Structures are given as C-alpha cells and as structure tokens.
Amino acid sequence: VNDHVGQANISTIYINSEDPKVFNEFAEINKEKQGYYKLLNLKLQRNVVFGSLTSMTREQRGKIVLEFLTDLFIEANADLHVGTLTSNWCRLVDEMRLALGKLIPFYTPENIYKTDWQ
C-alpha cells in the first residue's frame, strides 16, 4: 500500500467511517510517518433519512443539507478518499472524484488495485 501512496503523492486523506477504531488505526500509522498525512473528517449528524427530514424545521433541514454538501466537497477534493464500495454515499463521492479527473485506486478483497488493472 505505501508504495502506491508514495507514487501518488498523497498527503490529504478523507476517511469515510463511523468506526472510531479506524481513526485510531490511522493515527497510529501516521505517527510512524511523523504526521505526514493530514486526515480530513467532519463531525456531522449521521443516519439522516428522508422521513426524519420532513419532521425537522427549515433551519434544521438547511443545516443538514449544508453539512452534506460540505462533506461531499471536502471528500471529493481530498487527495485520497477511503470508503466502502457498498455505500451509496461513497459511490457518489467516487463518481464526483471521477468527474473531477481524480484517480480512484480501488482496493479489492482480491488484493488488486484498480490502477493495476490493464
């Protein structure tokens, strides 16, 4: 993994996870790299579904939409986006990144990177 990261000149990483262990693991790896990587993540209201939006005030809905758009912008523009291929949100981010001309080096369970596919 580190060879691919070094070749890609990656310094800002957005990790899309709700699991605190993931961020702790990243912090440990980053210690080994003397803090080279900048981790981007936002503390947002999670698990917002359409039904819950209808019961919110206009201001609350506006805040949620602004949080979503901010998250999408930062995530799409980070050097590397880390997420799961089964998440609709992560797939949206991947599509945005492709539209911005960013490389998406998918890592698969088969230990193959998309950048290795010919």
N, C-alpha and C positions, 0 to 999 in steps of 0.2 A: 504494500500500500504506500509506504513512504516514498518509494521510487517514483510512483505515479504522481504523488502530490508534489514532490520536488520538481519534476519535469513540467508540471502545470503552473508553477509559480503561484501557489495558493497561500494566502495569508488570512483572509476573512472567511469564516465558516459559519453557516446558519444551520443549526441542528433543530429539526422539527420533531420534538418528542415531548411527551408529558411525563416521562420517567426520570426522576431526579438522579438515578444511578447512571444514566447516560451522560449527564453533565458532569458528574463526579469523575467518571472514567475519562472524559475529555480533559478535565483539569489535571488529572494525573499525567496523561500523555503530554500535555502542554508544558508541565513542569520539566519533563525530560528535554523539551525543545527550548528551554529558557524563555517561555512565554511568547514564542514566535507567532503563534496563531491568535487571531482576535475572534472570540466567539460572539456571535450575534444571536440574541434571542429576546423575545418580548414577554412580559408577564401580562397575559390577556385573559379575558373571561373565556373559558373553554366550554365545549359542549352546548353551544347555542344552536338550537333548532328552530325552524320556521315557526312552529307553533308557539314557542316562547317569545318570539319577536312581536307577535300580534298583541300580547298582553303587556308589552313594555310601553313606556311613554315615548314620545317622539325624540326627546333628548337621549334617552337610553338607547333607542334604536340607532340614532345618529352616532353615538359613541361606539357601538358595536361595529357599525359599518366602517367608521374611520379606523378602528383597530384592525379590522380585516384588511383594508386597503393598505395600511401602513405595513402590516406583516407581509403582505404579498409583495410590496415594493422592495422591502429590505431583503426578503428571502430570494426574490428573483435577481437581485443585483449583487448578492454576495459572491465571492469567488467560488465557493462550493456550497451546495445545498445538500444536506443529509436528511433523507426521509425514507419512507417506505413506499414501494411500488403499488401497494394495495390501498393507499389512501387517496381519495378523490382530490383532497387539497394538495397533496404532494404532486399528483399528476398534473393539476392545474399549474403549479409552480414550474414543473418541468416543461410544460408547453410554453409558458411565458419565457423561460430561460432560452428555449429553442428559438422563439421569435426574436429574442434579443441577440441571437448569434452565439450563445454560450454553449460550450461543450458539456454534455451530461454523461459523465463516466459511470454508467450504471454498474453496480457490483451485484452479481447474481449468486445464488446458492451454489452454482456450478464453479465458483471461483473464477469467473470470466468477467472482464471489464468490457463494457460496450466499446471502448476505444481500442480493444484488442481484436474486435471482430473485423473481418475483411470481407 
